[in-house]
Amino acid sequence: MATKVVMEALSPTMEEGRLVKWNKNEGDAVKSGESLAEVETDKAIMELVARGDGVLRKRLLNEGDTAPVGQLIAVIGAADENIDALAGGEAAAPQAPAAAQEVKPGAAEQPPQEDAAPASPAPAAQERPRDARTSVPDDAAQSQGEASTPPQERDRRGAERTSTGSQGATLGAGSEPGDRVRSSPLARKLASERGVELGTIQGSGPGGRIVKKDIEEAATRPKGGPAPAAAQGASAPVAARRIPAEGDYQDIPLTQIRKTIARRLAESIGPVPTFYLTAELDVERVAEMRDSMIELGAEYKVSFNDIVLKAVATALQQHPEVNAHWLGDRMRYFNRVHIGMAVAVEDGLITPVIFDADTKGLADISRESRELAKRARDRKLKPDEYTGATFSVSNLGMFGIEHFTAIINPPEAAILAVGGVEERVVAVDGAPAVRKRMNVTMSCDHRVIDGATGAKFLQTLRRLIENPLMLVY
């Protein structure tokens, strides 16, 4: 009996997917669990696997095209089986958008894939095991304005949320946008098996992405031999690679992650009654503590952002009225602290989460920061690593931004925007002195947080930042 291959919900919030590459040709034998294609979701590039054995009889979606969740995109069947009823009928007409948008919790469940865990929705934040460990951006952490989940979906998703867009984004320690090599999960696996260095070849896939064919060609070349003309040259910066400098202008189709960012920003900025609280913090002692830790050795190295994250998490534990979600007909206050922070990826950004951040030491936060920043740039995050935040932090300090306001990511009730550390002349004991200072601004959902509530939280945060030894007590 023929098996339908449909565009599956490969992330909890995926509504449509773009088919990046077919890994099987028509007529190829297929076994259940084998990778059929690479699909770009609203978060990452993931593998679409076969759900039955047989022969790939018909491919109904071209590479580069998009399809809503649930649409038929291929048919697997026996070599002599008549599939005209499937290939001719359902393929031409996508399923109704409403069907694609109703992503039920079970719809995202998948067998483990090469670079991602089963894409079933993450459990509500308060139900996540205490030993869950993921990470957030590192020293270059920053985030961009995140948008909302529609109110009618909030009750269904509860604490679960998607994190693609709070103000700013993290590139990761010592990295620039052009440093990372874009490659498919299958290509990375083949490269590891065949000893091919990804950084030595230029991909032939969309946007210069390295795909299976590139690895196979590289593996056949003599070591040290010249690469084909198409593969020569260093990796170009992201913007230069994505926007060709030809003609008067370039129209670049929206990627799935950019579509999600645009949609959720529009849903967030209007409905949420937001007010802002700004404070200037003295970080002279933070700088001294950080320098002292670095002198102890590389294993003690932490960033300003790591310390800020730890301070925010500790303050939230003391102020559960800020560690909250607005769920339409109720407010949810969390007893556990899960901090979200956006990481810049080539097509936008995504927000991984530090779970139970208030219980983790600076060394743990620092280590997780570096690990997850790299995974986010490689688009290898699992769905349960970027959902479930109870509060978000946004940092643009590395760009020399002194002050900014971030957009709340509903259903969260607040987000903290962190500016850069600067030396300023201030009065200390009645005399002028040069001190390291940093501005922070908290965007608050007035439906959940009142002005005095937010102010008390910032008072606690100030005390922790200006006395950082309290964070290692």
LINCORHU-V123985 format. One record per residue. N is the residue number from 1. RES is the residue in three letters. SS is DSSP state (A for helix, B for strand, O for the rest). PSI is psi in degrees with one decimal (999 if undefined). NEAR is the number of other ideal C-beta (glycine too) atoms within 10 Angstrom. Layout:
BEGIN
N,RES,SS,PSI,NEAR
N,RES,SS,PSI,NEAR
END
This chain:
BEGIN
1,MET,O,136.0,8
2,ALA,O,147.8,18
3,THR,B,126.5,18
4,LYS,B,135.9,16
5,VAL,B,115.1,25
6,VAL,B,161.2,17
7,MET,O,111.8,28
8,GLU,O,156.3,22
9,ALA,O,96.7,27
10,LEU,O,-1.7,25
11,SER,O,159.7,27
12,PRO,O,-26.6,24
13,THR,O,11.3,24
14,MET,O,130.3,29
15,GLU,O,-27.1,21
16,GLU,B,160.5,23
17,GLY,B,151.6,29
18,ARG,B,125.9,23
19,LEU,B,110.6,22
20,VAL,B,-45.3,21
21,LYS,B,135.7,21
22,TRP,B,131.3,20
23,ASN,O,-7.7,21
24,LYS,O,141.3,19
25,ASN,O,160.1,8
26,GLU,O,132.3,12
27,GLY,O,-11.9,10
28,ASP,O,143.0,14
29,ALA,B,142.0,12
30,VAL,B,137.1,24
31,LYS,O,148.5,11
32,SER,O,131.1,13
33,GLY,O,-13.9,13
34,GLU,O,151.7,15
35,SER,B,122.3,22
36,LEU,B,-39.5,22
37,ALA,B,164.7,23
38,GLU,B,130.0,27
39,VAL,B,132.8,25
40,GLU,B,117.4,24
41,THR,O,-169.1,27
42,ASP,O,0.5,26
43,LYS,O,-34.2,31
44,ALA,O,173.8,27
45,ILE,B,122.8,25
46,MET,B,161.9,30
47,GLU,B,134.5,22
48,LEU,B,120.1,24
49,VAL,B,158.2,21
50,ALA,O,146.0,21
51,ARG,O,10.9,17
52,GLY,O,166.9,15
53,ASP,O,155.9,15
54,GLY,B,-143.8,19
55,VAL,B,138.2,18
56,LEU,B,97.8,23
57,ARG,B,-38.3,22
58,LYS,B,132.5,21
59,ARG,B,127.5,20
60,LEU,O,7.0,18
61,LEU,O,130.6,22
62,ASN,O,154.1,9
63,GLU,O,133.8,14
64,GLY,O,-15.0,12
65,ASP,O,157.6,11
66,THR,B,158.1,19
67,ALA,B,143.5,20
68,PRO,B,156.8,19
69,VAL,O,131.7,24
70,GLY,O,-13.0,21
71,GLN,O,140.8,20
72,LEU,B,127.3,22
73,ILE,B,-10.3,25
74,ALA,B,167.2,27
75,VAL,B,131.3,24
76,ILE,B,133.5,27
77,GLY,B,-178.5,22
78,ALA,O,157.4,13
79,ALA,O,-31.9,9
80,ASP,O,11.9,6
81,GLU,O,140.7,14
82,ASN,O,116.2,11
83,ILE,O,15.8,15
84,ASP,A,-37.9,8
85,ALA,A,-33.8,10
86,LEU,A,-53.6,20
87,ALA,A,-30.2,19
88,GLY,A,-27.1,11
89,GLY,A,-63.3,10
90,GLU,A,-22.8,16
91,ALA,O,-35.7,18
92,ALA,O,-25.2,9
93,ALA,O,111.5,9
94,PRO,O,153.1,20
95,GLN,O,158.6,16
96,ALA,O,142.7,11
97,PRO,A,-36.2,13
98,ALA,A,-37.2,8
99,ALA,A,-35.0,13
100,ALA,A,-32.1,20
101,GLN,A,-21.9,16
102,GLU,O,78.1,15
103,VAL,O,99.0,21
104,LYS,O,154.9,10
105,PRO,A,-38.1,14
106,GLY,A,-16.9,9
107,ALA,A,-22.9,17
108,ALA,A,1.2,20
109,GLU,O,128.6,13
110,GLN,O,159.6,19
111,PRO,O,158.4,10
112,PRO,O,140.6,12
113,GLN,O,173.9,18
114,GLU,O,-44.9,15
115,ASP,O,8.2,21
116,ALA,O,148.2,23
117,ALA,O,170.0,13
118,PRO,O,135.4,14
119,ALA,O,33.6,24
120,SER,O,148.3,16
121,PRO,O,146.1,25
122,ALA,O,148.2,23
123,PRO,O,161.9,17
124,ALA,O,148.7,16
125,ALA,A,-38.6,25
126,GLN,A,-10.6,15
127,GLU,A,-2.9,12
128,ARG,O,137.3,20
129,PRO,O,147.4,9
130,ARG,O,-26.0,9
131,ASP,O,8.8,7
132,ALA,O,130.0,17
133,ARG,O,114.3,16
134,THR,O,-170.5,20
135,SER,O,178.5,27
136,VAL,O,175.4,31
137,PRO,O,158.9,35
138,ASP,O,-143.3,28
139,ASP,O,-27.2,22
140,ALA,O,17.9,24
141,ALA,O,140.5,32
142,GLN,O,163.4,29
143,SER,B,165.8,34
144,GLN,B,160.7,21
145,GLY,O,122.3,25
146,GLU,O,151.9,30
147,ALA,O,-172.7,23
148,SER,O,163.3,26
149,THR,O,135.9,19
150,PRO,O,147.2,14
151,PRO,A,-37.0,15
152,GLN,A,-16.4,8
153,GLU,A,-13.4,17
154,ARG,A,-42.2,22
155,ASP,A,-36.3,12
156,ARG,A,-39.4,13
157,ARG,A,-20.4,22
158,GLY,O,-127.6,18
159,ALA,O,-15.2,24
160,GLU,O,139.1,25
161,ARG,O,161.8,30
162,THR,O,142.4,27
163,SER,O,72.1,28
164,THR,O,69.3,29
165,GLY,O,70.8,28
166,SER,O,161.0,33
167,GLN,B,115.1,24
168,GLY,B,177.5,29
169,ALA,O,155.2,26
170,THR,O,132.5,32
171,LEU,O,-21.8,23
172,GLY,O,153.0,24
173,ALA,O,129.7,18
174,GLY,O,21.4,10
175,SER,O,156.8,16
176,GLU,O,162.5,11
177,PRO,A,-35.4,18
178,GLY,A,-3.6,15
179,ASP,A,-32.9,14
180,ARG,O,151.2,21
181,VAL,O,122.1,21
182,ARG,O,128.3,23
183,SER,B,152.0,25
184,SER,O,156.6,27
185,PRO,A,-40.8,20
186,LEU,A,-38.1,19
187,ALA,A,-41.5,27
188,ARG,A,-38.7,19
189,LYS,A,-46.1,16
190,LEU,A,-39.7,21
191,ALA,A,-41.2,22
192,SER,A,-41.9,11
193,GLU,A,-35.1,10
194,ARG,A,4.1,12
195,GLY,O,31.2,9
196,VAL,O,130.9,21
197,GLU,O,114.9,9
198,LEU,A,-34.7,19
199,GLY,A,-9.1,11
200,THR,A,-3.0,13
201,ILE,O,156.4,24
202,GLN,O,128.3,20
203,GLY,O,153.8,22
204,SER,O,1.0,15
205,GLY,O,-175.5,20
206,PRO,A,130.1,17
207,GLY,A,24.4,14
208,GLY,A,17.8,18
209,ARG,O,135.7,21
210,ILE,B,126.5,25
211,VAL,O,178.9,21
212,LYS,A,-44.9,19
213,LYS,A,-39.5,14
214,ASP,A,-40.0,26
215,ILE,A,-43.2,25
216,GLU,A,-40.9,13
217,GLU,A,-42.1,16
218,ALA,A,-35.5,24
219,ALA,A,-23.3,13
220,THR,A,-11.7,9
221,ARG,O,145.2,15
222,PRO,O,142.1,6
223,LYS,O,132.6,5
224,GLY,O,-8.4,5
225,GLY,O,159.7,8
226,PRO,O,144.7,9
227,ALA,O,156.2,15
228,PRO,O,158.6,13
229,ALA,A,-38.6,8
230,ALA,A,-19.9,13
231,ALA,A,2.2,17
232,GLN,O,159.0,11
233,GLY,O,155.4,9
234,ALA,O,158.9,8
235,SER,O,128.7,19
236,ALA,O,157.7,13
237,PRO,O,154.2,12
238,VAL,A,-50.1,20
239,ALA,A,-42.0,10
240,ALA,A,-35.7,12
241,ARG,A,-31.9,16
242,ARG,A,-22.3,16
243,ILE,O,92.3,11
244,PRO,O,139.8,9
245,ALA,O,64.8,6
246,GLU,O,139.2,7
247,GLY,O,-171.0,6
248,ASP,O,-27.2,4
249,TYR,O,166.8,6
250,GLN,O,129.2,10
251,ASP,O,117.0,4
252,ILE,O,119.7,11
253,PRO,O,146.2,10
254,LEU,O,136.4,14
255,THR,O,167.3,20
256,GLN,A,-39.4,24
257,ILE,A,-36.0,22
258,ARG,A,-36.3,17
259,LYS,A,-42.7,19
260,THR,A,-42.9,25
261,ILE,A,-47.6,23
262,ALA,A,-43.5,14
263,ARG,A,-45.0,17
264,ARG,A,-30.2,26
265,LEU,A,-43.4,20
266,ALA,A,-32.8,12
267,GLU,A,-20.6,16
268,SER,A,-46.4,21
269,ILE,A,-29.4,14
270,GLY,A,-54.0,9
271,PRO,A,-24.3,15
272,VAL,O,117.1,23
273,PRO,O,103.2,9
274,THR,B,138.8,19
275,PHE,B,164.0,13
276,TYR,B,139.1,12
277,LEU,B,125.8,18
278,THR,B,139.3,13
279,ALA,B,146.6,15
280,GLU,B,123.8,15
281,LEU,B,144.6,23
282,ASP,B,119.9,17
283,VAL,O,23.3,22
284,GLU,A,-44.4,18
285,ARG,A,-32.6,15
286,VAL,A,-44.8,24
287,ALA,A,-41.0,17
288,GLU,A,-44.0,12
289,MET,A,-41.9,19
290,ARG,A,-44.3,20
291,ASP,A,-40.1,9
292,SER,A,-40.0,10
293,MET,A,-38.9,18
294,ILE,A,-37.3,12
295,GLU,A,-23.6,9
296,LEU,A,-19.3,9
297,GLY,O,164.4,8
298,ALA,A,-32.1,6
299,GLU,A,-14.4,9
300,TYR,A,3.6,14
301,LYS,O,127.1,18
302,VAL,O,158.8,23
303,SER,O,167.5,22
304,PHE,A,-40.6,22
305,ASN,A,-38.4,26
306,ASP,A,-42.6,27
307,ILE,A,-39.7,24
308,VAL,A,-44.6,27
309,LEU,A,-43.5,29
310,LYS,A,-41.4,26
311,ALA,A,-42.8,25
312,VAL,A,-44.6,29
313,ALA,A,-41.8,25
314,THR,A,-41.2,20
315,ALA,A,-38.1,25
316,LEU,A,-35.0,27
317,GLN,A,-30.4,18
318,GLN,A,-14.6,14
319,HIS,O,71.8,19
320,PRO,O,-18.4,14
321,GLU,O,-14.9,16
322,VAL,O,-27.1,27
323,ASN,O,70.8,28
324,ALA,B,163.2,23
325,HIS,B,147.0,27
326,TRP,B,120.8,22
327,LEU,O,26.2,17
328,GLY,O,-68.4,15
329,ASP,O,6.2,8
330,ARG,O,163.6,9
331,MET,B,138.6,16
332,ARG,B,121.6,19
333,TYR,B,129.6,14
334,PHE,O,139.4,19
335,ASN,O,-10.3,9
336,ARG,O,152.5,21
337,VAL,O,115.7,24
338,HIS,O,110.2,26
339,ILE,B,126.5,28
340,GLY,B,144.4,28
341,MET,B,130.4,36
342,ALA,B,148.4,34
343,VAL,B,133.0,31
344,ALA,B,131.2,25
345,VAL,B,171.0,25
346,GLU,O,-38.4,20
347,ASP,O,7.4,20
348,GLY,B,-124.0,22
349,LEU,B,163.2,28
350,ILE,B,148.6,29
351,THR,B,101.3,33
352,PRO,B,171.4,29
353,VAL,B,136.7,29
354,ILE,B,112.7,29
355,PHE,O,140.0,26
356,ASP,O,46.7,19
357,ALA,A,-28.4,29
358,ASP,A,-18.6,18
359,THR,A,-3.2,13
360,LYS,O,146.3,21
361,GLY,O,170.0,12
362,LEU,A,-38.2,21
363,ALA,A,-40.8,15
364,ASP,A,-45.0,16
365,ILE,A,-42.2,24
366,SER,A,-45.2,26
367,ARG,A,-45.1,18
368,GLU,A,-35.1,24
369,SER,A,-51.5,29
370,ARG,A,-42.6,19
371,GLU,A,-48.1,17
372,LEU,A,-28.6,27
373,ALA,A,-42.6,26
374,LYS,A,-43.3,17
375,ARG,A,-35.8,20
376,ALA,A,-41.3,31
377,ARG,A,-33.0,24
378,ASP,O,-1.1,18
379,ARG,O,46.4,24
380,LYS,O,12.9,18
381,LEU,O,143.8,27
382,LYS,O,152.7,22
383,PRO,A,-37.6,26
384,ASP,A,2.0,21
385,GLU,A,-12.8,25
386,TYR,O,17.3,27
387,THR,O,155.4,29
388,GLY,O,8.6,27
389,ALA,O,145.2,31
390,THR,O,-14.6,31
391,PHE,B,148.3,26
392,SER,B,152.0,30
393,VAL,B,137.7,32
394,SER,B,129.3,31
395,ASN,B,118.6,33
396,LEU,O,16.8,22
397,GLY,A,-35.1,24
398,MET,A,-14.0,18
399,PHE,A,7.4,12
400,GLY,O,18.6,9
401,ILE,O,122.6,17
402,GLU,O,-37.9,14
403,HIS,O,139.4,15
404,PHE,O,167.0,18
405,THR,O,138.3,16
406,ALA,O,155.5,29
407,ILE,O,130.6,25
408,ILE,O,141.8,26
409,ASN,O,91.7,34
410,PRO,O,147.6,24
411,PRO,O,7.7,27
412,GLU,B,151.9,26
413,ALA,O,-8.0,28
414,ALA,B,161.2,25
415,ILE,B,142.0,27
416,LEU,B,124.8,28
417,ALA,B,128.1,29
418,VAL,B,123.9,29
419,GLY,B,-177.3,22
420,GLY,B,158.3,17
421,VAL,B,125.1,18
422,GLU,B,150.6,14
423,GLU,B,125.3,11
424,ARG,B,151.6,14
425,VAL,B,119.0,10
426,VAL,B,165.9,13
427,ALA,B,125.3,9
428,VAL,B,115.4,12
429,ASP,O,39.5,5
430,GLY,O,1.4,5
431,ALA,B,147.8,6
432,PRO,B,140.4,9
433,ALA,B,152.1,11
434,VAL,B,121.4,11
435,ARG,B,152.0,17
436,LYS,B,125.9,17
437,ARG,B,157.4,19
438,MET,B,133.9,23
439,ASN,B,139.8,19
440,VAL,B,144.0,24
441,THR,B,127.0,19
442,MET,B,123.5,26
443,SER,B,127.3,27
444,CYS,B,137.8,25
445,ASP,B,112.0,22
446,HIS,O,-14.1,13
447,ARG,O,-23.0,14
448,VAL,O,-41.3,23
449,ILE,O,127.0,25
450,ASP,O,166.6,13
451,GLY,A,-46.6,11
452,ALA,A,-35.0,8
453,THR,A,-47.1,17
454,GLY,A,-38.6,23
455,ALA,A,-39.8,14
456,LYS,A,-38.3,16
457,PHE,A,-45.3,25
458,LEU,A,-31.1,20
459,GLN,A,-45.3,13
460,THR,A,-43.0,18
461,LEU,A,-42.0,24
462,ARG,A,-45.6,17
463,ARG,A,-39.7,13
464,LEU,A,-42.5,23
465,ILE,A,-40.4,25
466,GLU,A,-8.9,15
467,ASN,O,68.3,15
468,PRO,A,-17.0,19
469,LEU,A,-19.3,9
470,MET,A,-22.3,12
471,LEU,A,-15.9,18
472,VAL,A,10.8,12
473,TYR,O,999,6
END
